[in-house]
Amino acid sequence: MLHSVAELEERLSRPRTGLVGDLAKLDGDILVLGAGGKLGPSLVRLAVRAVAAAGTGAKVFAVSRFSEAGLAETLSAEGARVIAADLADDGALAGLPDAANVVLLAGSKFGTSGREHATWATNTYLPGRVAARFAGSRIVALSTGNVYPLVPVTSGGCTEQTPVGPVGEYAMSCLGRERVLAHFAERDATPMAFIRLNYAVEMRYGVLVDIASAVHAGRPIDLSMGHANVVWQGYANEVTLRAFHHAAVPPFVLNVTGPETLSVRQAALAMGAALSRAPVLVGTEAATALLSNAQRCHGLFGYPDVTPAELIEQIAGWVSAGLPLHGKPTHFQQRDGRF
């Protein structure tokens, strides 16, 4: 059981053998854009530790505005080359160091409604500028399973070959990100990979944290989006870094999630048992949900090393102990794509 943020960060950034081996074969430095968000710090730490274990001497650059107090100093002390910069500033983007390998994490989801223009600027326009700045580098860009339509729960989820069908402005802007990046990949012969992720989970954030928090507080849990995919954040970070070896023109597309189709009802009941509280369940499960099939990912990189059952147990203990949360609900229940 994890008992502190320090223990959690150590576990999130513990590199497995496959990642170390892949980074040992990767030439050049790694530049992480958007390193201050929910995913960024743990991915940077993982990259630093894996590069050190691989012994290549590559540098890991972490780029963000770093609005969270102390984060830049902490990442620097742990071995990252920290650069405080606003990617929306042309001069700041131009002044970033060249790197053979770029991870693009910068994006916007919440607050989409009413500020659609800002969402498109961050999710679609900015990636094009990044692609132009780093033409010829390998670029692994974080995308989302939200680019897919809702599909029958019995379907097994969308594969990478499923026609896209984004619901709502956020999802459309993320598909726009992919389309713009694909244009620059073709134009500049820039190898790319798109990581269609849903939903990453750790002890402070994710679908299971949303469920645990609701159970603990006695808030109702809407079952209309009755099924979801989840995946341990450490695994998602690992796959993101290993995807450099699969970057291609046209871009390589990869669904990243766990192998299970998770029942929200069953997850809530399991969380209730772990917390010794009966969940308040409302509504009825719809016949469709946002679901991805990550069989391709698992074939390439193996299965996640932390299961949903383990996550439920860990998150229940974390929430019960009153340990820190990011305070950013996923809104996975939204069926209209409005965030």
C-alpha positions in Angstrom: 0.0 0.0 0.0 1.2 3.5 -0.9 1.2 5.9 2.0 2.6 9.2 0.6 3.0 11.3 -2.5 6.8 10.4 -2.5 6.0 6.7 -2.5 3.5 7.2 -5.3 5.9 9.2 -7.4 8.6 6.6 -6.9 6.3 3.8 -8.1 5.0 5.8 -11.1 8.6 6.5 -12.2 10.1 3.0 -11.7 11.3 1.9 -15.1 10.7 -1.7 -16.3 13.2 -3.7 -18.3 11.5 -3.2 -21.6 11.6 0.6 -21.4 15.3 0.7 -20.3 16.2 -1.6 -23.3 14.3 0.6 -25.7 15.8 3.9 -24.4 19.3 2.2 -24.6 18.7 2.0 -28.4 17.3 5.5 -28.8 19.6 8.2 -30.1 19.4 11.8 -28.9 17.8 13.8 -26.1 14.2 13.8 -25.0 12.2 17.0 -24.8 8.9 16.8 -22.9 6.5 19.7 -23.8 3.7 20.3 -21.2 5.7 18.7 -18.4 3.8 20.5 -15.7 0.4 18.9 -16.2 -1.2 15.8 -14.6 0.9 13.3 -16.6 4.0 15.3 -17.2 6.0 15.1 -13.9 5.7 11.4 -13.6 6.7 10.9 -17.3 9.7 13.1 -16.9 10.8 11.2 -13.8 10.3 7.9 -15.5 12.4 9.1 -18.5 15.2 10.4 -16.3 15.4 7.1 -14.4 15.2 5.0 -17.5 17.9 7.0 -19.3 20.1 6.7 -16.3 19.6 2.9 -16.2 20.2 2.7 -19.9 23.5 4.6 -19.5 23.2 6.6 -22.8 23.9 10.0 -21.3 20.9 11.5 -23.0 19.4 14.6 -21.5 15.7 14.9 -20.5 14.3 18.4 -20.9 11.1 19.3 -19.1 9.2 22.3 -20.6 6.2 24.0 -19.0 5.1 27.3 -17.5 5.4 25.5 -14.1 2.6 27.2 -12.3 2.7 24.6 -9.5 5.1 26.0 -6.8 8.2 24.0 -6.3 7.7 21.5 -9.2 10.4 23.0 -11.4 13.0 22.8 -8.6 12.0 19.3 -7.7 12.3 18.0 -11.3 15.6 19.7 -11.6 16.9 18.2 -8.5 15.9 14.8 -9.8 17.9 15.1 -13.0 15.7 16.8 -15.5 16.8 19.9 -17.5 14.0 22.3 -16.6 12.9 25.1 -18.9 10.1 27.5 -17.8 8.4 28.6 -21.0 5.0 29.4 -22.5 4.6 27.3 -25.6 2.1 29.7 -26.9 4.8 32.4 -27.1 6.5 32.3 -30.5 9.9 33.4 -29.1 9.8 30.9 -26.3 9.0 28.0 -28.7 11.7 29.0 -31.1 14.2 29.3 -28.3 13.8 25.7 -27.1 16.8 23.4 -27.6 16.7 21.0 -30.6 16.0 17.4 -29.6 15.8 14.2 -31.6 12.8 13.0 -29.5 9.8 15.2 -28.6 6.9 14.2 -26.3 3.9 16.6 -26.8 1.7 16.5 -23.8 0.3 20.1 -23.9 -3.4 20.1 -24.3 -6.7 21.5 -22.8 -9.9 19.6 -21.8 -11.8 21.2 -19.0 -13.5 24.5 -19.5 -14.1 23.7 -23.1 -17.7 24.9 -23.0 -17.8 28.6 -23.5 -14.1 28.8 -24.5 -14.1 26.6 -27.5 -11.7 29.0 -29.4 -9.1 28.6 -26.6 -9.4 24.8 -26.7 -8.8 24.7 -30.4 -5.9 27.0 -30.2 -4.2 24.8 -27.6 -5.2 21.4 -29.0 -5.0 22.0 -32.7 -3.1 25.2 -33.6 -0.3 24.8 -31.1 0.6 21.2 -32.2 1.1 22.5 -35.7 3.5 25.1 -34.6 5.4 22.5 -32.5 5.6 20.2 -35.5 7.0 23.0 -37.7 9.5 23.9 -35.0 10.7 20.3 -34.6 10.5 19.1 -38.2 12.5 15.9 -38.6 12.5 15.0 -34.9 10.5 12.0 -33.7 7.3 13.3 -32.1 5.1 11.3 -29.8 1.9 13.2 -29.3 -0.7 12.5 -26.6 -4.2 12.1 -28.0 -7.3 10.6 -26.6 -9.8 7.8 -27.1 -12.5 10.6 -27.2 -11.8 10.8 -31.0 -13.9 7.6 -31.3 -17.7 7.4 -31.2 -19.7 5.7 -28.4 -20.0 2.1 -29.3 -22.0 -0.9 -28.0 -20.7 -2.2 -24.6 -20.6 -5.7 -26.2 -18.4 -4.6 -29.1 -15.0 -5.0 -27.4 -14.2 -1.3 -28.0 -12.8 0.7 -30.9 -9.6 -0.4 -32.5 -7.2 1.9 -34.4 -9.1 1.0 -37.6 -12.5 2.1 -36.2 -13.7 5.2 -38.1 -13.4 8.2 -35.8 -16.5 10.0 -34.6 -15.7 12.6 -32.0 -18.5 13.8 -29.8 -18.3 17.5 -28.7 -15.8 20.3 -29.2 -13.0 18.8 -27.0 -13.0 15.6 -28.9 -13.2 17.4 -32.3 -10.2 19.6 -31.4 -8.2 16.5 -30.4 -9.0 14.9 -33.8 -7.9 18.3 -35.2 -4.6 17.9 -33.4 -4.0 14.5 -35.1 -5.0 15.8 -38.5 -2.7 18.9 -38.3 0.2 16.9 -37.0 -0.3 14.3 -39.8 -0.1 17.1 -42.3 3.3 18.2 -41.0 4.5 14.6 -40.7 3.8 14.2 -44.5 5.1 17.7 -45.4 8.4 17.5 -43.5 9.0 13.7 -43.3 8.6 13.9 -39.5 8.0 10.5 -37.9 5.2 10.6 -35.4 3.1 8.5 -33.1 -0.3 9.3 -31.6 -1.2 7.9 -28.2 -5.0 7.6 -27.9 -5.2 7.3 -24.2 -8.3 6.6 -22.0 -8.4 6.7 -19.0 -5.2 7.0 -17.1 -5.4 6.3 -13.4 -3.2 6.8 -10.3 -4.0 7.5 -6.7 -4.7 11.2 -7.1 -6.6 11.3 -10.4 -8.7 9.2 -12.7 -12.1 7.4 -13.1 -11.5 5.2 -10.1 -10.6 8.2 -8.0 -13.8 9.9 -9.1 -15.8 6.9 -8.0 -13.9 6.5 -4.7 -14.4 10.2 -3.9 -18.1 9.9 -4.6 -18.5 6.8 -2.5 -16.5 8.3 0.4 -18.6 11.5 0.4 -21.9 9.8 -0.2 -22.5 11.5 -3.5 -24.6 9.8 -6.2 -22.8 8.0 -9.0 -24.5 8.3 -12.4 -24.5 4.9 -14.2 -25.6 6.2 -17.6 -22.0 5.9 -18.9 -22.0 2.5 -17.4 -18.6 1.2 -18.7 -15.1 2.6 -19.1 -11.5 1.6 -19.8 -8.8 2.5 -17.3 -5.0 2.0 -17.2 -2.3 2.6 -14.7 -0.6 5.9 -15.3 2.9 4.4 -15.0 2.2 2.0 -17.9 0.8 4.8 -20.1 3.9 6.8 -19.5 6.1 3.8 -20.3 4.3 3.1 -23.6 4.5 6.8 -24.5 8.3 6.7 -24.3 8.6 3.3 -26.0 6.5 4.6 -28.9 9.5 6.6 -30.2 10.7 3.4 -31.9 7.4 3.1 -33.7 7.1 6.8 -34.9 6.5 6.8 -38.6 5.1 8.7 -41.7 2.1 8.6 -41.8 1.8 8.7 -38.0 1.6 5.4 -36.0 -1.6 5.3 -34.1 -1.9 3.4 -30.8 -4.8 2.9 -28.4 -3.4 2.9 -24.8 -5.7 1.5 -22.0 -6.2 -1.6 -20.0 -7.5 -4.9 -21.4 -10.7 -4.8 -19.3 -14.1 -3.3 -20.0 -14.8 -1.9 -16.5 -18.4 -1.9 -15.2 -18.9 1.4 -13.3 -21.5 -0.3 -11.1 -19.2 -3.1 -10.2 -16.3 -0.7 -9.6 -18.5 1.4 -7.3 -19.6 -1.7 -5.4 -16.0 -2.9 -5.0 -14.9 0.6 -3.9 -17.8 0.7 -1.4 -16.7 -2.6 0.1 -13.1 -1.4 0.4 -14.4 1.9 2.1 -17.1 0.2 4.1 -19.7 2.5 2.6 -22.6 1.6 0.3 -22.4 3.6 -2.9 -25.3 5.7 -4.0 -26.1 4.5 -7.6 -28.5 6.4 -9.8 -29.6 5.9 -13.4 -29.3 2.9 -15.7 -26.4 1.8 -17.9 -26.7 2.8 -21.5 -26.1 0.3 -24.2 -23.1 2.3 -25.5 -20.0 3.8 -24.0 -16.6 5.3 -24.9 -14.5 2.2 -25.1 -11.1 1.4 -26.7 -9.5 -1.9 -27.7 -5.8 -1.8 -26.9 -4.9 -5.2 -28.2 -2.2 -3.8 -30.5 -0.6 -2.0 -27.6 -0.6 -5.1 -25.4 0.9 -7.1 -28.2 3.8 -4.6 -28.5 4.5 -3.7 -24.9 2.8 -6.4 -22.7 0.0 -5.8 -20.2 -0.2 -3.1 -17.6 1.6 -4.1 -14.4 -1.1 -2.8 -12.1 -4.6 -4.2 -12.4 -8.0 -2.5 -11.8 -8.5 -4.6 -8.6 -5.1 -3.4 -7.3 -6.0 0.2 -8.2 -9.3 0.0 -6.4 -7.6 -1.3 -3.3 -4.9 1.3 -3.4 -7.2 4.2 -4.2 -9.7 3.3 -1.5 -6.9 3.3 1.0 -5.5 6.6 -0.3 -8.9 8.4 -0.3 -9.8 7.0 3.1 -6.5 8.3 4.5 -7.2 11.8 3.2 -4.1 11.9 1.1 -3.7 14.6 -1.6 -5.8 14.5 -4.8 -5.4 16.6 -7.9 -9.0 17.8 -7.6 -9.6 17.4 -11.4 -12.5 15.1 -12.0 -12.4 13.3 -15.4 -16.1 13.9 -16.2 -16.1 10.4 -17.8 -19.9 10.3 -17.3 -20.4 13.0 -20.0 -22.1 11.4 -23.0 -22.5 14.7 -24.9 -18.8 15.6 -25.0 -19.2 18.8 -23.0 -16.4 19.4 -20.6 
